Amino acid sequence: MLNPLDNYFEQKDEPIKSCLQHLRSVLLAYADVTEHWKYGMPFYYFKGKMFCYLWIHKKLLQPYIGLVDGNKIDDEDLLQEKRARMKILLVDHLEDIPKDKIESILNQAFALRN
């Protein structure tokens, strides 16, 4: 039987499943990032504090990285929508994953925490 984290990823259909799994591997490759099941979603902590999560946008049906302190990052690719503290980075699962953009935004978010 799969744990809730693995089950979350396994239940998704392709190509969203592969996209989310790739984003998961990107996040877990960073030092001091740990994965937890919180609020019914995969949540990632950096140095023991909530950092980001993975989810699928309800209207656009695209995977995204939700950044806990995204409101402190000024980047045109981050969407705030109706969130006060969070911003999200949509990832088009039908296109190549923008590795440089993701790394740039994650590095800005890590810098806020250090």
matplotlib code that plots the C-alpha trace (Angstrom):
import matplotlib.pyplot as plt

x = [0.0, 1.3, 1.8, -0.4, 2.4, 3.1, -0.6, -1.2, 1.3, 0.2, -3.5, -2.8, -3.2, -0.3, 1.2, 0.3, 1.6, 5.1, 5.2, 4.4, 6.9, 9.6, 8.8, 8.9, 12.4, 13.6, 12.5, 13.9, 17.3, 17.9, 19.7, 17.5, 14.2, 11.9, 8.6, 5.5, 1.8, 0.0, -3.4, -4.1, -1.2, 2.5, 4.2, 7.9, 9.8, 13.1, 15.1, 12.0, 9.7, 6.9, 8.3, 6.1, 3.6, 2.6, -1.0, -3.2, -5.0, -8.7, -9.7, -6.6, -5.9, -2.2, 0.3, 1.9, 4.4, 2.8, 5.3, 4.5, 6.2, 5.6, 4.2, 7.8, 9.0, 8.5, 8.4, 6.0, 5.5, 4.2, 0.4, -1.1, -4.8, -6.8, -4.0, -2.6, 0.7, 1.2, 2.0, 2.0, 4.2, 2.1, 3.9, 2.4, 2.5, 2.2, 5.4, 9.0, 9.4, 11.1, 14.0, 15.9, 12.7, 11.9, 15.4, 15.5, 12.3, 13.2, 16.6, 14.8, 12.5, 15.4, 17.2, 14.2, 14.6, 18.3]
y = [0.0, 3.4, 6.3, 9.3, 11.2, 8.5, 7.8, 11.5, 11.3, 7.8, 8.8, 11.6, 11.0, 11.5, 13.9, 15.8, 12.9, 13.0, 16.8, 16.7, 13.9, 15.9, 19.0, 16.7, 15.4, 19.0, 20.1, 17.1, 17.6, 20.7, 20.3, 20.9, 20.3, 17.6, 16.3, 16.0, 15.3, 18.4, 19.9, 16.9, 17.8, 17.3, 20.1, 20.9, 22.3, 24.1, 23.9, 22.8, 25.6, 25.5, 26.4, 25.3, 22.8, 21.1, 21.2, 21.5, 24.7, 24.0, 26.2, 25.9, 22.3, 22.9, 21.7, 24.5, 25.2, 27.2, 29.3, 30.1, 33.5, 34.2, 37.6, 38.7, 37.7, 40.0, 37.9, 38.3, 34.5, 34.2, 34.6, 35.8, 35.5, 35.8, 34.6, 36.9, 35.3, 32.7, 33.0, 30.2, 29.2, 27.4, 24.7, 23.8, 20.0, 19.9, 21.9, 21.4, 22.2, 25.6, 24.4, 27.8, 29.7, 27.2, 27.3, 31.1, 31.4, 28.7, 30.4, 33.7, 31.9, 30.1, 33.5, 34.8, 32.0, 32.4]
z = [0.0, -1.0, 1.5, 0.9, -0.9, -3.4, -3.9, -4.7, -7.7, -8.8, -9.1, -11.6, -15.4, -17.8, -18.8, -15.5, -13.5, -15.1, -14.8, -11.0, -10.5, -12.2, -10.1, -7.0, -8.0, -8.6, -5.1, -3.4, -5.0, -3.0, 0.4, 3.5, 1.6, 3.0, 1.7, 3.9, 3.5, 4.8, 4.1, 1.8, -0.6, -1.1, 1.0, 1.0, 3.9, 3.8, 7.0, 8.9, 7.7, 5.2, 1.8, -1.1, -2.3, -5.6, -6.8, -9.9, -10.8, -10.7, -13.7, -15.9, -15.1, -15.0, -12.3, -10.3, -7.5, -4.7, -2.9, 0.7, 0.8, -2.9, -2.2, -1.4, -4.9, -7.8, -11.0, -13.9, -14.1, -10.6, -10.1, -6.9, -7.8, -4.6, -2.3, 0.3, 1.0, -1.7, -5.3, -7.8, -10.8, -13.4, -15.4, -18.8, -18.7, -22.5, -23.1, -22.0, -18.3, -17.9, -15.8, -15.7, -14.7, -12.0, -10.6, -10.7, -8.7, -6.3, -5.7, -4.9, -2.5, -0.8, -0.5, 1.4, 4.0, 4.6]

ax = plt.figure().add_subplot(projection="3d")
ax.plot(x, y, z, "-o")
ax.set_aspect("equal")
plt.show()
